[in-house]
Amino acid sequence: MKKRFTLSKSKGFTLIELLVVIAIVGLLASIVMVGLNSARSKSRDTKRIAELKQMMSALELYYSDNGHYPAINYAYTSSAADGCGYIAAAGANWKQPCRLI
């Protein structure tokens, strides 16, 4: 009886097998990265919502202590000939220069 299939004496992987494995690993890695990016986005949104709730709570505490919400009065002052002025808070010493778009 003759052997139909002979085994080669080398004990390694062929180039095709290695390329297939690398392609599969790359595909799985890209799927995982897409999942991580969406998780990061959701965590950022959750953090923003928590910060807004914290600010809302702080404003409510301020209101309960003082009977009103904090307010800043802004006034626009145009002192230049070109009409570009600055925005200043009432009673503040800082000036925000006009930005040309």
Residue pairs with C-beta under 8 A, 6 or more apart in sequence:
59 69
59 70
62 69
62 70
63 69
72 89
72 90
73 89
73 90
74 87
74 88
74 89
74 90
75 87
75 88
75 90
76 85
76 86
76 87
77 85
77 86
77 88
78 84
78 85
79 85
79 86
84 97
84 98
84 100
85 98
86 95
86 96
86 97
86 98
87 95
87 96
88 94
88 95
88 96
